[in-house]
Structures are given as structure tokens and as C-alpha cells.
Amino acid sequence: MGSKTNCCCCCSDKPGETIPSGHLHCADIEPGQITEQKIAMIDYERDAGQKRNGITLTRDPDLLQKAVVTPQELKEFEKYVPTFSERPSKKYITCPDDENSVKSFSFVIFDTETSCGGKQAEIIQLAAETKEGRSFSTFTTPKKEISPHASRVNKFKISWVGGKKCLYRGGNILQTVPFRECLRSFVDFLEDSKGSCDKIVLIGHNSASFDTHILLRTIQEYSPALLHTMKELNIHFADSVILFRNLIKEKHAGLKQDDGSFVKINQEALYKHLFGTDFQGHDALEDVKALSKILFKSSLRLSLSKIVNKSGTTDINSAIGDMNYLDRSHALLKSFDEIIGDPSEGGVMKKSTAKKLADSGLGFHHLKSLFDTQGEQGLLAILANPPTNSRRVRVRGTADPLTLHVILSHFKKIQS
């Protein structure tokens, strides 16, 4: 005669993902005291959390029905919120593989060292080098403190000496200049580098995701008139990370390792693979010298037209438009900070939902104003329908009944 197995721990730590006692009994397994206590504890914590927030987490399919409106009705509701927007498409340029076309491009490698990551980063070092080997490097003192992580990586530190804020590296005080002087000197360097060329290509490693935006944002804040000068110089931006991703897709033999795999595309790994040695990274000038060597003096033998065509080269207007879009989206996302969180844990919406709304041009204050003026249907219509000024079929916010219920309950709560 068989005996029942006693199960001591057969449940998930997440509410709603336990293995029910009834299922265990059906499998001829006794849940055991520990399992039953764990299930009871999870259920208690979930229920208590919902009561604390005054929200009952249920899926109400009727909410979606309330969001169903005619295109004309949706257009009326859209008058109360910013027009839907999405990340602008970049305008990439190409270069024919002939001598005359290539001669129209002047190449400048650039890099920054900054006080931290993200949008709050301030330039500490700005460096560049032309394809011909002429270099530029300047240090600035950031207004805010250098983050501990950034300092560990780039070794820069801030100290006060005689009432003056000083930039240190390796125990030595560095000569710094104000932001405006740094930027003016950099643009002068670019102007001198152009010569008879029609375009200047500023190329950095991972610059499309970081350095380009940091540079343009700093110029826009401290010396906006220089943007006009850079447009007159016909500045373009390119990213060598994009270049090496494309080369690996094409299975470039020069990037293949002895074991048949392809080299990683971080700059240190590429340099080690191509030259068999390391370089002193996380100094902006050393970084640009290393990248210049990889692009122009390595066994890869990359043509200048390939560098232009495979690096996501875009004009300065596209780069500025992309930066402005991302900065606005970031600011709108911050407006949701106080309500971001999993609804089962007391939050109102997940960060992914908030980011989707922010990317479309909506902040928390826009939703609140919409609810205050247009009520429940106006809010649901905007969240759960595709915008009328877009061909896309994705909804602007969410069509999940649970998420809509929690968002709606929150606005009702703060209105009362």
C-alpha cells in the first residue's frame, strides 16, 4: 500500500504563483505544515497590501468597453493632452567608394570623460584627434560632485584647496578651463581640422548612446551659439560600435578569433585583438588615440567610405533632434516616479508602462489634467487606444484591464 509524500516547500515567493494545496493533494502529496504556512503568509501579505492602498486588484473587462470611442471622439479627447510623438527617424548619410567622394570627409575621433552616467553627466575631459594625428584635450571642473562609480573608473577626484575647487587625478592637480572656453576651443579645433573638406565626421566609440548627447547638451546649455557654428562646419556624428556590429554581421575575417568566435566590440577587446597589447583606457585622449589606431592603422584595412557607411553617420540636426526627444522623454518619465511600482506591491503602474507614456509625450500631470476635465472615459480612451495621428496600431498606454483599473482608482482617490 502506497504512502503519501510530505512536501515541505512547494510554493513560489511571488503572490499568486504558489502551488495550491488542492493540486498537491490531487498529486497524492501532503502539502506539509511549512508549505501551508508559506501560502497563508503570502496570501496575508498580498491582501494586506491591497487594503493599505485601498485597491482591489481585479480584472474588469468592462473598462475596455468604456474605452471604446469613435475616431472623432478620440480626437476630441486628444485636444486635452500633448500630441502623440515618437523618436524621430535619423537621416543617415552614405559615401560612394571613390576618391573624390572620400576626399570631401574630414575624420575626427572624439571622446569624453564625465562626472557620472546618464543625463546628469558633466564633462570632465573632452579630447579629440584627427585622422592625421593632430590632437586636442581639455579638462573642466564639474559643478556637481563626481559619482563614486565614475571616480573609480576614470580616477578623477574633486578637492577644495584654498577655497578653490580643484580637479585631481593620480594625486596631481589638473589645469582646467571653464565650460565655455573648453567648448569654444573644441569648435576652433574642428574648424582648423576641416581644411578644404565639405564635411567633418566626429566618430566615437558608443558615442551615439552617450558622448554625442553629452557634448550637444553641454553646448546647448553653455554656448548655444556654437551649435550654429557647428552646423556651418557641416558636422556629422558616427559611432564605431555600430561600425563593428555591422562588420561582425558581415563576418569580417579580421575580427575572428583563433577559436572561430568573433571578438567583443568593447574598445579594450578590439585593441587587444588587433595589436596584442593593452592601452591606458578611461583617459579621453588615450581612448581617441587607441580608436584612431583601430580605425586607420590596423590590419582591418577599413576604407573611409566603409567607416562612413557602416557607422550610422548622421547630420547634426538629426543628432540634436534625437537628444531633445530623449531629454523630454526622460523629464516626463521622472513625473511618474512617485507612482511607479508593481500594482500587486502598492504601485500604480510599472516603469515600462510609464516609459511608454513618456516616450509618447505624456507625463503624470497630463493624465491628471485629462481625468479632471474629461473624466473616466477620457482617460481610458487616451490610454487604451492607438493615437489618431499615427499609423501604428499599438495603444498609447495600456489595454490591460488590471493596469487600467489601478490607474483609474488612483486618479479617483487623489481627486476625492
Secondary structure, 3 states (H helix, E strand, C coil): CCCCEECCCCCCCCCCCCCCHHHHHHCCEECHHHHHHHHHHHHHHHHHHHHHCCCCCCCCCHHHHHHCCCHHHHHHHHCCCCCCCCCCCCCECCCCCCHHHHHCEEEEEEEEEECCCCCCCCEEEEEEEECCCCEEEEECCCCCCCCHHHHHHHCEEEEEECCEEEEEECCEECCECCHHHHHHHHHHHHHHHHCCCCEEEEEECCCCCCHHHHHHHHHHHHCCHHHHHHHHCCEEEEEHHHHHHHHHHCCCHHHECCCCCECCCCHHHHHHHHHCCCCCCCCHHHHHHHHHHHHHCCCCCCCHHHHHHHCCCEEHHHHHHHHHHHHHHHHHHHCCHHHECCHHHCCCECHHHHHHHHHCCCCHHHHHHHHHHHHHHHHHHHHCCCCCCCCCCCCCCCCCHHHHHHHHHHHHHHHC
